[in-house]
């Protein structure tokens, strides 16, 4: 007999890229993230917003185990990527970070050529068998980073010689070169001018066709422009998570409303 509700649930599950359940993060004795559960959809831009120090960047870093690099940090709870536990003992964090790429607040190109910035990840992960393969990956990644036309004639010039906005797009191109499935962005525009910010925002909208994008932003306007889903964090708690339009026009929690209207922040 045809069972529509079950079929619907199965389809819904396919759309969930990352599922976090009761996640706690401690820095020594400090309880930074408190019991956060959230499901992040595939091919969607999800924005994390909230006041400074509310835990949004800390939680973002749990999604690719960047917190492993901090000795006093411990993470509890479950985080699944495509249904698999990313904190399982058998998971190699280096391989995980190839699947879950990250772009940081300040552009941080390697002190190498533009070409080698992009080629570095594919080389160490064995994604190219020849120079010709690498050439294809470099061009494709720079195109995805919306910077190919600006740098195609100077691929062997240093990446550090680019403008701030170009450097950030180079870092986005570098992050997508390993063919990740998820792209994490920690305030990727906070060091950029308005024109460069607009270019990166346009790029984020383009990237969601291929990736699940999670962006931490201190700018509510940016969250409203680029995301489809928004999570509001406050004092280490996930207060509310919903469609961006609902969060900004009709939030369910008065703390969210207070933040959106500028009464807390």
N, C-alpha and C positions, 0 to 999 in steps of 0.2 A: 504493500500500500504506500502511496506517495506521502512523504512526511515533510512538509514544507518548513516547519520551524527548525528542524535539525539541520536541514540543508543550509538554511540561512545562517545558523550558528557556525557551521563549518566554513562558509564563505567569509564570515566576519573574522574568524580566527586567522585566515590566510592574510588578512589585511594588517594584522598586528606584527610589527617588526621587532619591537623590544617590549618586553613585559617585566616590570619591576614589582616585587611584592614585599611589603613590610621592610623596606631597606632602612638600615640605621648606619650612620657613619660617626665614628668617634676619632677625634684627634687627642690622644692621651685621655684625659678625663672629660674633655669637652665633647658634649653630645651635639654634633653639627647638623645631622640629618635625622629626623625623628619619624620613623614608621611611614615612609613614603611608598605608596603603591600607585603605579601609573602604567597605561598601555600606550605606546607610541606607534602611530600608524606608518605604513610604508608609503613612499612617494608623497609625502606630506611635509610641510614645514611646521615644526612645533616650536613655539617660543617659550622660554622660561623667563618670567619677569618677577620683580620684587625688589625691595630696598637693598642697599649694599649690606653684605654680611648675612643675607637671609638663607644662604645655602644653595643658591641656584647653580653656581659654578662647581661647588663641591659635588652636587648630585650629577652634574654633567660628566665630571671626571670619573664617576663610578661606572659609566656606560662603556668605557674602553680601558678600565683598570689603570688609569693614570695615577690614581691614589696609591697604587702599589709602590710608587717611587718615594712615598713619604713614610719614613720608619714608624712614626707614632700613630699612623692612621690605620684603623681597622673598619672593615665593612661587614655588616651582617644582613641577612635577608637573601632574597633570590632575584637575580636579573637574568632573564632569558633572551637570547638573540635567535630568532627563528626557532624557538622552542628549546634551545640548548643553553645550559647553565654556563655563563661566561666565567664564573668563579670556580668551576670544577678544577680539581688538581691536574687533570690531563690537558687543560686548555693552556696553550702557549700565548702569553700576553703579546708577544711580538707579532704572531700571526693574527691575533685578535685585532690589533691596531692596524693591520693591513685591511681588515674588513670594516673597521670602524675608524675612519680617518678623523683627524682633528686639525682645526685652524684656530690659532691663538689670537689674543687681543692685539698684540703688537706684531706686525709682519716680521717673520724671522727666517728669511732666506738663508740657506747655507752659504758659507764663504767660498762658493764655487760658481762656475758658469751657469747661465740660465738653463742650458741643456742638461748639465749634470745635476742641477737641483731637481729636475723632473725625473731623470734617469736613475737617480740613487735608489729609490724604493723598488722599482721594477728589477733592478740589478740584484739587490740583496734578497728579494723574494723569488728570484729565478723566473720572472715573467717574460723574459726575452731570451731567445736563443742566439741572436745575432745582432750586429750593429743595425742592420736593416729593420729588424723587429723593434729595436729601441727607438729608431728614428720615427717609426709609425706611432709608437706609444707617446713619444714626446710631443709630436705635432697634435695628436688627438687630445692629449691632456691640456696643452696650451690653448687649443680651440675651446675646450670645455671651460677653461678658466677665463675665456673671453679676452685673451691677451696675445694670441698668435700673431695677428696683423701688426701689432706694435713691436714685437720682438723677433719676428722670423728672419730678419736680416742681421741680427746680432746675437745669435744663440750662444756664441762662445764668449760673450762679454759677461762680466760678473753680475749675478742677480742683485747684489747689494747696490749696484749703480742705478737701479730703477727708482722711480718716484714711490712714495709710500703706498699710494693706491695700486700701482702696478705690482709692487712687492707683495701686497696682500692677495692680489689675483694670481700671482705666481705661486704663492703658498697654497691657494685653493687648487690650482692646477697640479701642484705636487701631491696634495692629499688625494686627488682623484686618480692619480697615475697608477696606483696599486689596485684599481678597480674595486673600491670599497662598496659596501652596501648602505652604509650609514655615514653621514658627515656631521661631525659635531663642530660647532662654531662658538667660541667663547668671546663674546663682545667683539666681533670681527671688524667693526667699523669705528670703534671708539677712538682710534688714533688717526682717523682719516678725515679729510675735508669733505664738505657737502657733495661735491661733484664725484669724488671717488666713492663716497658712501652710496650715492645713487647707482653707480656702475656695479658695485658689489651686490646691492639689493636686487638689481635686475638679474644678475648672475644667479643669485639664490633662487629666484623664481624659476629660472631655466633649469637649475640643477635638480629641482624636485621631480622632474620627469623621470629621472634615473635613480634618485637616491631618497632615502628618508633623511631629512635635514633637521637637526635640533640646534637651535640658536639661543644662547643666553644674550639678553640685551638689556641695557639700562634705559633704553629709549622706548617708551610705550608707543610712540608714533611709528617707530620701526616695526615693533611687534604687530601692530595693526596693519601695516602695509604688506609685510612679507609672509605672515604665518596664516595657517588655516586652523591650528589648534594652539591654545595658550594655557600654560600652567603658572599659577601665581603662588610664589613661595613667601613665607613670612616666619621669621625666627626658627628656621629649620624644618618647618612644617609645609606640606603641600596643602594649601588652603582650598584651592579650587582649580579644576582642570576641565576645559570645555572648548566648544568652537570659539574661535577668536571673536567673532561678531557678538556672540552672547556675553563673553567675559567683559567686552568693552561697552556694551549697551544695556545689558540686563544681568549683572553678576548675581549669584545666589547668596554670597557671603558678604556681610557688611564690611569685613576687613578688605576684601577685594575692592569694593566700592570706594572705601576711604583712600586706598592707594591710587586708584584710577583718577579720583577727583583731586588728589594732591594733599589730602588731610594727613596721611602718614607717608613716610618715604625717606 
